[in-house]
Amino acid sequence: MSKSVDKLEGNAIGLREVVFQSICSMAPGAAIAASIPFGAPLAGGALPLAVIFAFIGILFTASSIGQLAKHIPAAGSVATYSAIGLRPWVGYLVGWGYAAVEVLIVPLVMLQLGYTVAGEWNSQSHGFPVGSWWVFMTLGTLLVCALVYRGVRTSAKVGTWLGFIEISVFVLLGAVLIFKAGHANTLSVFTTAHANAKGFGGWSGVIAGSVFTLLAFSGFEAAAPLAEESKDPRKNVPKAIMIATVVIGAVYAFTTYAATVSFGPDKFKDFAGYNNGVPWDGLAKGVGSIFYVLVLFAIVNSTIANANAGANVFTRTAYAFGRAGVFPAKLAALDPKYKSPRNALLLQLILGLVIGLGLGFKYTPQVAFGIVATGLVVIVVVVYIVANIACIGYYAKHRKEERHPIIHIVVPAVGALFLVPGFLNAAGITGIPGLGFIVSLSAPLSYAAYFMAAWMAVGVISLIVLQKKNPKAIAAVADIHV
């Protein structure tokens, strides 16, 4: 690899684009329409409480990652933070897991794109085959990879506009639904009073539902891997992470509340299956045809934006690890013109299609969505927990003069603790004394935890091999390239 193509394009994007990288990676439109409703059969009418529960853990974690990002601007992001704040081998395993998480983003949201477009088209024209979901998934994946290949300037600008549109549509519809609900508006949905799903009563339902609300927040840190391509990354990246997290947390709470009081808290456990599995389209139809069109557009828009952001993160993570020598060096190859990690993008394309199409045909695209979502949560929550611990370690070892007992100890500790129940639930770890509210997910969703455990086991084996053959590569995970 020549010196002229070994670096990402510096100072390519500003604060606005970096903020929307995180926003689009959370995919607010797709999350509101699919990820969060997936928790309704578990949390019932207490789903807004599940959103708040997840938000607390994510907000504190965002603070921790922001505190690390202002001193460690690197494409390796959470892996580099963990390597410096804790140990290089910890950073390696975090990066190994994080790469898998970001690979899953594209098939996850492209599955949603496929079954949403095919299902809605079928509802309008019954002769249109629902089984054609795979066509839309494939076309969407190819479109996203084309955007990312064109470089961070193009993909970030597209993401900014897509993110703004999807937020605007759902906030407007949410306001209309709340107004139409009238006397049905109630703050009791922020308690366990309506957590009435069978087998998931009370806090069991709230915690189980929070697995999918955690999924909805996944990606809030996506600004971090673009540090080497951002203007003033030590200032802009931390600011972007916090702005994106707070804004989208408010949007999720607002729209989930609107859906719950509009549909009815006591029957909200049936919300996910409403309107052939596209419940927000059903709510929009009840308001007016213009809202139906806008919501469908926003969902499609959001899946493209989310996949675009996820592909950006995976390719930069793979690039950083390829540069360090812990992943194949070819993954660090950049396109001479667009400065995009072309081989990493090709890998994203192949894996995205294999995972999405394979699981979609094996089960259904909706069930496949749930499996991929559960697997993603199992790993990403651990990554976030480790990031909190890394914040404590970094300021204890490297920034003692700046260490604040609240920001650098209490906040990370509380953030990590709030994330533990969601991980235990997604991983199916039950029977822990004092945590009787943790209930396992049923098959085939539960299969995801086994697959991700196997992936991490392979990561441990590869770590052992690298420590013997190329220990400098493990140490390089802690390198900062800005």
Buried (B, 14 or more C-beta within 10 A) or exposed (E): EEEEEEEBBBEBBBBBBBBBBBBBBBBBBBBBBBBBBBBBBBBBBBBBBBBBBBBBBBBBBBBBBBBBBBBBBBBBBBBBBBBBBBBBBBBBBBBBBBBBBBBBBBBBBBBBBBBBBBBBBBBEEEEBEBEBBBEBBBBBBBBBBEBBBBBBBBBBBBBBEBBBBBBEBBBBBBEBBBEBBEEEBBEBBBBBBBBBBEEBBBBBBBBBBBBBBBBBBBBBBBBBBBBBBBBEBBBBBBBBBBBBBBBBBEBBBBBBBBBBBBBBBEEBBBBBBBBBBBBBBBBBBBBEEEBBEBBBBBBBBBBBBBBBBBBBBBBBBBBBBBBBBBBBEBBBBBBEEBBBBBBBBBBBBEBBBEBBBEBBEEBBBBBBBBBBBBBBBBBBBBBBBBBBBBBBBBBEEBBEEEBEEEBBBEBBBBBBBBBBBBBBBBBBBEEEEEBEBBBBBEEBBBBBBEBBEEBBEEBEEBBEEBBEEBEEBBBBBBBBBB
